[in-house]
């Protein structure tokens, strides 16, 4: 579970809702505190047990680069409602949600897309399906197929315990002890509990199943002509750094290793992560404008 280090929204960041033809999504929207929006917007998608708050520490810095940046809760996650239908929470179904959100955030123009962890598997569906045009795509601490290691073990426990015991049991048996052991402040622990219990149990169980069984779609992603960045912590305990480096090589993508970070670079090393994203986004925009100019 990604654990934000603070919850107060920085200047220029507001809580909002995005209305789309397929539903309403809770979001945090960041815009420049000074100056104007002169660059293309970005959409950031969280992981399995996370939420839009996982990006709080980078939103202001990203917006200062002259763009609108939006972080969302997935359908069935925290403050975005969802149905009691497992089919709504497959990666393909959630990827269709990303298409609708991309249209809302970009107003019909292409946007930058970032997917963290399970959010990477979801956003990959939207990139591959081709219904939306993306200026760039970033896989943040995400991999080519099913998650492995300790986080896979935890996901399997969630799948076993959730249907029988419910979210409250999962909190007390798994997430609360971990937060306490890590010395997480009381206000953040209260938020983590509130967030977990607000999830749709059906959504959480289905998403856990998806992240544990997802097949490798790297070859399909290779066929999509979109600038791609693979960004991950040097100590990632989800998909290993070696796995993510190999995925980047297959994609012909740039790889950025964030020093000292584990599985949540936007939380653990926000300035380094934001700087890497801004540099990558600016380069992708220049490439896009040069290509468009040459075609005219």
C-alpha positions as CSV (number, residue, x, y, z in Angstrom):
1,X,0.0,0.0,0.0
2,X,1.4,3.4,-1.0
3,X,1.5,5.6,2.0
4,X,1.4,9.4,1.5
5,X,3.6,11.3,3.8
6,X,1.2,14.3,4.0
7,X,-2.4,14.9,3.1
8,X,-2.7,18.7,3.0
9,X,-3.2,19.8,-0.6
10,X,-0.4,22.1,-1.8
11,X,-1.2,25.5,-3.5
12,X,-2.7,25.0,-6.9
13,X,-4.0,21.5,-6.1
14,X,-7.8,21.0,-5.6
15,X,-10.1,18.1,-5.0
16,X,-12.6,17.7,-7.8
17,X,-14.7,15.2,-9.8
18,X,-14.5,14.4,-13.4
19,X,-17.8,13.8,-15.2
20,X,-17.5,11.4,-18.1
21,X,-20.2,9.6,-20.2
22,X,-19.5,6.4,-18.3
23,X,-19.4,7.8,-14.8
24,X,-18.0,10.2,-12.3
25,X,-14.4,9.9,-11.0
26,X,-12.9,11.5,-7.9
27,X,-9.7,13.4,-8.7
28,X,-7.0,15.8,-7.6
29,X,-6.3,18.5,-10.2
30,X,-3.2,20.6,-10.1
31,X,-2.6,23.8,-12.1
32,X,0.2,26.4,-12.1
33,X,0.1,28.7,-9.1
34,X,1.6,31.4,-11.3
35,X,1.8,31.7,-15.0
36,X,-0.4,30.1,-17.5
37,X,-1.1,26.6,-18.8
38,X,1.0,26.3,-21.9
39,X,1.7,22.6,-22.1
40,X,-0.3,19.5,-22.6
41,X,-2.0,18.0,-19.6
42,X,-1.2,14.7,-17.8
43,X,-3.3,12.0,-16.2
44,X,-1.9,9.9,-13.3
45,X,-3.4,6.5,-12.3
46,X,-2.7,4.8,-9.0
47,X,-2.1,1.2,-8.0
48,X,-4.2,-1.5,-6.5
49,X,-4.6,-0.4,-2.9
50,X,-3.7,3.2,-3.6
51,X,-5.5,6.4,-4.6
52,X,-5.1,9.8,-6.1
53,X,-3.4,10.9,-2.9
54,X,-0.4,8.8,-3.7
55,X,0.6,11.6,-6.1
56,X,0.1,14.6,-3.8
57,X,3.8,15.1,-3.3
58,X,4.5,15.6,-7.0
59,X,1.4,17.4,-8.3
60,X,2.5,20.9,-7.5
61,X,5.9,20.5,-9.0
62,X,4.5,18.9,-12.1
63,X,1.9,21.7,-12.5
64,X,4.7,24.3,-12.2
65,X,6.0,23.1,-15.5
66,X,3.0,24.8,-17.1
67,X,0.4,22.1,-17.4
68,X,-2.7,20.7,-15.8
69,X,-2.1,17.4,-14.0
70,X,-4.9,15.2,-12.8
71,X,-4.7,12.2,-10.5
72,X,-7.7,9.9,-10.1
73,X,-9.2,7.2,-8.1
74,X,-10.0,4.2,-10.3
75,X,-13.6,2.9,-10.5
76,X,-14.4,1.2,-7.2
77,X,-11.4,2.7,-5.5
78,X,-11.7,5.1,-2.4
79,X,-13.9,8.0,-3.5
80,X,-14.9,6.8,-6.9
81,X,-18.0,4.6,-6.8
82,X,-18.4,1.3,-8.7
83,X,-20.9,-1.5,-9.2
84,X,-20.9,-5.0,-7.6
85,X,-19.9,-6.6,-10.9
86,X,-16.5,-8.1,-11.2
87,X,-16.5,-7.5,-14.9
88,X,-16.2,-3.7,-14.2
89,X,-12.8,-4.2,-12.7
90,X,-10.8,-6.2,-15.2
91,X,-7.8,-4.4,-16.7
92,X,-9.7,-4.1,-20.0
93,X,-12.8,-2.5,-18.4
94,X,-10.7,-0.1,-16.4
95,X,-8.6,0.7,-19.5
96,X,-11.9,1.8,-21.2
97,X,-12.4,4.1,-18.2
98,X,-9.0,5.6,-18.9
99,X,-10.0,6.3,-22.5
100,X,-13.0,8.2,-21.2
101,X,-10.9,10.1,-18.7
102,X,-8.3,11.0,-21.3
103,X,-11.0,12.6,-23.4
104,X,-12.2,14.6,-20.4
105,X,-8.7,15.7,-19.3
106,X,-7.5,16.5,-22.7
107,X,-10.7,17.9,-24.2
108,X,-10.0,15.8,-27.3
109,X,-6.3,16.6,-27.5
110,X,-3.6,14.1,-26.6
111,X,-2.3,13.9,-23.1
112,X,0.5,12.4,-21.1
113,X,-0.4,9.2,-19.3
114,X,1.2,7.7,-16.1
115,X,0.3,4.4,-14.5
116,X,1.7,3.3,-11.2
117,X,2.0,-0.4,-10.3
118,X,-1.4,-2.0,-11.1
119,X,-2.3,1.3,-12.7
120,X,0.4,0.5,-15.2
121,X,-1.4,-2.6,-16.3
122,X,-4.7,-0.7,-16.6
123,X,-3.2,2.2,-18.5
124,X,-1.4,-0.2,-20.9
125,X,-4.8,-1.4,-22.0
126,X,-5.8,2.1,-23.0
127,X,-2.6,2.7,-24.9
128,X,-2.9,-0.6,-26.8
129,X,-6.6,-0.3,-27.6
130,X,-5.8,2.8,-29.7
131,X,-9.0,4.7,-28.9
132,X,-7.1,7.6,-27.4
133,X,-4.0,9.4,-28.6
134,X,-1.3,9.8,-26.0
135,X,1.7,12.2,-26.2
136,X,3.7,10.0,-23.9
137,X,3.3,7.0,-21.6
138,X,5.0,6.3,-18.3
139,X,5.1,2.9,-16.5
140,X,5.9,3.8,-12.9
141,X,7.0,0.8,-10.8
142,X,5.0,-1.5,-13.1
143,X,5.9,-4.6,-15.1
144,X,5.2,-6.7,-18.2
145,X,3.0,-9.3,-16.6
146,X,1.8,-10.6,-13.2
147,X,3.4,-9.1,-10.1
148,X,5.9,-11.3,-8.2
149,X,7.7,-11.5,-4.9
150,X,6.4,-10.3,-1.6
151,X,3.6,-8.2,-3.1
152,X,2.3,-11.2,-5.0
153,X,2.2,-13.1,-1.7
154,X,0.2,-10.2,-0.1
155,X,-2.2,-10.1,-3.1
156,X,-3.0,-13.8,-2.8
157,X,-3.7,-13.3,0.9
158,X,-6.1,-10.5,0.1
159,X,-7.9,-12.7,-2.4
160,X,-8.3,-15.5,0.1
161,X,-9.3,-13.4,3.1
162,X,-11.5,-10.7,1.6
163,X,-14.5,-12.7,0.5
164,X,-14.8,-14.5,3.8
165,X,-13.7,-11.9,6.3
166,X,-14.2,-8.5,4.7
167,X,-12.2,-5.3,4.5
168,X,-12.1,-4.6,8.2
169,X,-10.3,-7.9,8.8
170,X,-7.8,-7.2,6.0
171,X,-7.1,-3.8,7.6
172,X,-6.5,-5.2,11.1
173,X,-4.6,-8.3,10.0
174,X,-2.4,-6.9,7.3
175,X,-2.3,-3.2,6.6
176,X,-2.5,-1.7,10.2
177,X,0.3,-3.8,11.6
178,X,2.5,-2.9,8.7
179,X,1.8,0.8,9.1
180,X,2.4,0.7,12.8
181,X,5.7,-1.2,12.3
182,X,6.9,1.5,9.9
183,X,6.1,4.3,12.3
184,X,3.4,5.9,10.1
185,X,1.9,8.9,11.9
186,X,-1.6,8.6,13.4
187,X,-3.3,10.9,10.9
188,X,-1.9,9.0,8.0
189,X,-2.9,5.7,9.5
190,X,-6.4,7.1,10.0
191,X,-6.5,8.0,6.3
192,X,-5.1,4.6,5.2
193,X,-7.9,2.9,7.1
194,X,-10.6,5.2,5.7
195,X,-9.3,4.7,2.2
196,X,-9.1,0.9,2.4
197,X,-12.6,0.5,3.9
198,X,-14.0,2.8,1.2
199,X,-12.9,0.5,-1.5
200,X,-15.5,-1.8,-3.2
201,X,-14.6,-5.3,-1.9
202,X,-15.6,-6.7,-5.3
203,X,-13.3,-4.2,-7.0
204,X,-10.3,-4.9,-4.7
205,X,-10.7,-8.7,-5.0
206,X,-11.0,-8.5,-8.8
207,X,-8.1,-6.1,-9.2
208,X,-5.9,-8.4,-7.0
209,X,-6.8,-11.3,-9.2
210,X,-5.9,-9.3,-12.3
211,X,-2.5,-8.2,-11.0
212,X,-1.7,-11.8,-10.1
213,X,-2.7,-13.3,-13.4
214,X,-2.0,-10.6,-16.0
215,X,-0.2,-11.9,-19.1
216,X,2.6,-10.1,-20.9
217,X,1.5,-7.6,-23.5
218,X,4.8,-5.9,-24.1
219,X,5.0,-7.1,-27.7
220,X,1.6,-5.4,-28.3
221,X,2.7,-2.2,-26.6
222,X,5.8,-2.2,-28.8
223,X,3.6,-1.8,-31.8
224,X,2.1,1.5,-30.5
225,X,4.1,4.5,-31.5
226,X,4.1,6.5,-28.3
227,X,7.2,7.7,-26.4
228,X,7.5,5.5,-23.3
229,X,9.3,5.9,-20.0
230,X,9.9,3.1,-17.5
231,X,10.5,4.6,-14.1
232,X,11.1,2.6,-10.9
233,X,12.8,2.6,-7.5
234,X,16.2,1.0,-7.2
235,X,14.8,-1.3,-4.4
236,X,11.4,-2.1,-6.0
237,X,9.8,-5.1,-4.3
238,X,6.9,-5.5,-6.7
239,X,8.3,-6.1,-10.2
240,X,12.1,-6.4,-9.7
241,X,14.3,-3.7,-11.1
242,X,15.8,-6.3,-13.5
243,X,12.4,-7.2,-14.8
244,X,11.5,-3.5,-15.4
245,X,14.9,-2.8,-17.0
246,X,14.4,-5.8,-19.4
247,X,10.9,-4.5,-20.2
248,X,12.3,-1.1,-21.1
249,X,14.9,-2.7,-23.4
250,X,12.2,-4.7,-25.2
251,X,10.1,-1.5,-25.7
252,X,13.1,0.6,-26.7
253,X,12.0,2.9,-23.9
254,X,14.0,5.1,-21.7
255,X,14.5,3.7,-18.2
256,X,15.0,5.9,-15.1
257,X,16.0,4.3,-11.8
258,X,15.1,6.5,-8.8
259,X,17.7,6.2,-6.1
260,X,16.6,5.1,-2.6
261,X,13.0,4.6,-3.8
262,X,11.1,1.3,-3.4
263,X,7.7,0.7,-5.0
264,X,6.3,4.3,-4.7
265,X,8.7,6.8,-6.2
266,X,6.2,9.6,-6.2
267,X,6.0,9.3,-2.4
268,X,9.5,8.2,-1.6
269,X,11.5,10.5,-3.9
270,X,9.0,13.1,-5.2
271,X,11.4,15.7,-6.5
272,X,13.5,13.2,-8.4
273,X,10.4,11.6,-9.8
274,X,8.8,14.9,-10.8
275,X,12.0,16.1,-12.5
276,X,12.2,12.9,-14.5
277,X,8.6,13.2,-15.6
278,X,8.8,16.9,-16.6
279,X,12.0,16.3,-18.6
280,X,10.4,13.3,-20.4
281,X,7.1,15.1,-21.0
282,X,8.8,18.2,-22.4
283,X,10.9,16.1,-24.8
284,X,7.8,14.2,-26.0
285,X,6.0,17.5,-26.7
286,X,8.9,18.8,-28.7
287,X,9.0,15.6,-30.7
288,X,5.3,15.8,-31.3
289,X,5.5,19.5,-32.4
290,X,8.5,18.8,-34.7
291,X,6.7,15.9,-36.3
292,X,3.5,17.9,-36.9
293,X,5.5,20.8,-38.3
294,X,7.4,18.5,-40.7
295,X,4.1,17.0,-41.9
296,X,2.6,20.5,-42.8
